[in-house]
Amino acid sequence: MFKGTKSLLTNLILMGVFLFGIYPLIPHRYESLSVILLLLSAIISFIVKGNKNRYTNTFFMTSSIYFLLFASVLFSANKVEGFNKMETMLSLLIIPLVFYILLGRLSIDFIKVRSFFFKTYYFSSLLFSSFSFYLFSIYKNPKYLTADSNFYRSAILENTYIGDHPIYVSIFLSIAIIFGFSFFYKERKFTWIFFLLIMAQVYLITLLFMLMSKGVILALTTVIIIHLFRQKRFNKVYTLCFIIVCSSFFFLIPKKNNRFEELISLNSYGELDKNNSTSIRVLIYKCGTEALLENPILGNGIGDVQDLLEMCYSNEKANFIKGMYNSHNQYLFIWLSSGMVGFLIFLGLIIFYFKKAIQYNDNSMVSILVLYCMIFLFENVLSRQSGVIFFSFIVNYFLWDNLNRNKISVKPSDLNL
C-alpha cells in the first residue's frame, strides 16, 4: 500500500487499521465486524511472521478491567444480564490481545501507518457528515414542526443505515476534529490545503452543534483549552479569547437548538421533566448514588446494576421504559458493578494511559484521553457497543504504536500526524 511497505504483514495490519479508519461509515449493526476482522488479520500476521517479543504485562494491565467486571458477574443475581454485558464489552479483552500479544513488537513504518489511519478516519467522517446533511434535507417527522436539535438527533437515530445514538456520532465527530487540528502541525503556511482544512473543520463542527450533545461539546471544548495550555509558547491572551468566544457562542445558539439552557434552568433540578435530558440525569444520578451507598466496597455485580436503578426509578414513579436509562456515568457504573476496588483499578488504567501518552509526548493521545474522561462523566461509553469498540481500539492502538516506535529518532511533531 505504501512504497517500501508491501510485505504481507504490513498490508494485513493496514487492513485492520483501515476498518477502524472507516468506522464512522460502518452501520451500527455491523460495527463488531471491525473487531472480528482486526482479530483475524492479527492472527494471520502472527502465523506468518510469528512474535516472540510480546507486551504480556501491558496486556494484563489494559485488559484488567474486563477480568474484574467478569468476576463481578459471579456474584450477580442476574447472571444472564451480566454475561450479556460482558459480551458487549468483549472488545476490552480482544483488542489488547490483538495489539500486545498477537502483534507485539514489530518493525514497520509506524509513522506512515498512523498517518494512514488519521487521514482515512478524517475523510470517512467528512463523508458521514455529507450523508447526514443530505439526510436532514429529506427527513420528515410530524412530531417536529421546526428543524431543531431534536429533529436532527431523531433523523440520525431513526435512519436504518446509521441507527446510532447521536451522542456516539458526536464522539466520532469530535475525534475527527481532534485529528483535523493535528493536521495543522504539517500545514503552518496559508496554502490552499490550509484553507481546505479550515473549511473541513467548520463542516464537522457544524454537524456537531446541530446534534447538540452537550456533554460531548463540553468535553471537546475542554480538550482544546487544555491543549492550548500545554503549548510551549502558551499565549494567555489567545487562550482567554478562545474561552470568551466559546462561552459567548453557547449563549448565541438559537434557542430552539440550544440544549445548554437546560443546564442553567432551575426547573431542570426540580421535579422530573421527561423532555429535559438534564432533569432525567438528575434523577438517574440520585438513584445511582443511592445504589452505590448500599454496597460501596464490594459493589453489586455488573448483572444487577440496571435492576437496582430500575427499582429506584419505580420508587420515584418515573415510569421510564425498562432498560432505557443506565447510570449515565462510566465511573459510577464501574463502582456500582465491582466496588471501590474496580473503581480504583479503572482509574489506575486511565492514569496508565495518560502516563504513557505524556511520556511519549503524544498530544493526540492525550487529547483523546481527555475527551473520553470528560464524556465518562455523562455517559456509559463502555456499556454500548458503539462506544466500547472504538474506545478500546483507539487508546490501545495509540499505546501500541508508541511502544513500538524508535523513541530517539521520532520527533514529537511526528506523533501528531
Beta strands, then each sheet from edge to edge (+ up, - down):
end
